[in-house]
Every structure is written in structure tokens, then in C-alpha cells.
Amino acid sequence: MQNRIDDIKKKMAALEILIKETKTRLPAHSVKPPVMMDLIEYEDQYDALQKQLNQLKNKQALL
């Protein structure tokens, strides 16, 4: 289970970098839809991984 937690944390770290890079590509005005779509996708993936991580940690705490 710890390996799975570590994998999720690595993926989340990579997504954090992608999110930051994508946010720097967002202009102050006239946001480009493809860039915004990328950002939303990365944030959705991050949120899903966060939920998985929380579930695994809760299971681990019960053991």
C-alpha cells in the first residue's frame, strides 16, 4: 500500500508542475480555450489523485 501512496504522490507532484506551467501560459486577458482546457484537466486529475491518496491513508490508519 505504501508503494501506491508513493506513486500517487509522485504523480501529484508532476501535476503540480504542469498546473503551474499552464497557469503561466494564461494571459491576463483573452484566455485561450485549449490552455484553459489543459488546466482544468490537470486540476481534475490532481483532485482525483488527492481523493485516492486520502482513501489509502484512511485505510492505512485503520490497519
Secondary structure in CASP SS format (residue, H / E / C, confidence):
PFRMAT SS
TARGET T0000
AUTHOR 0000-0000-0000
METHOD secondary structure of the structure
MODEL  1
M C 1.00
Q H 1.00
N H 1.00
R H 1.00
I H 1.00
D H 1.00
D H 1.00
I H 1.00
K H 1.00
K H 1.00
K H 1.00
M H 1.00
A H 1.00
A H 1.00
L H 1.00
E H 1.00
I H 1.00
L H 1.00
I H 1.00
K H 1.00
E H 1.00
T H 1.00
K H 1.00
T H 1.00
R H 1.00
L C 1.00
P C 1.00
A C 1.00
H C 1.00
S C 1.00
V C 1.00
K C 1.00
P H 1.00
P H 1.00
V H 1.00
M H 1.00
M H 1.00
D H 1.00
L H 1.00
I H 1.00
E H 1.00
Y H 1.00
E H 1.00
D H 1.00
Q H 1.00
Y H 1.00
D H 1.00
A H 1.00
L H 1.00
Q H 1.00
K H 1.00
Q H 1.00
L H 1.00
N H 1.00
Q H 1.00
L H 1.00
K H 1.00
N H 1.00
K H 1.00
Q H 1.00
A H 1.00
L H 1.00
L C 1.00
END
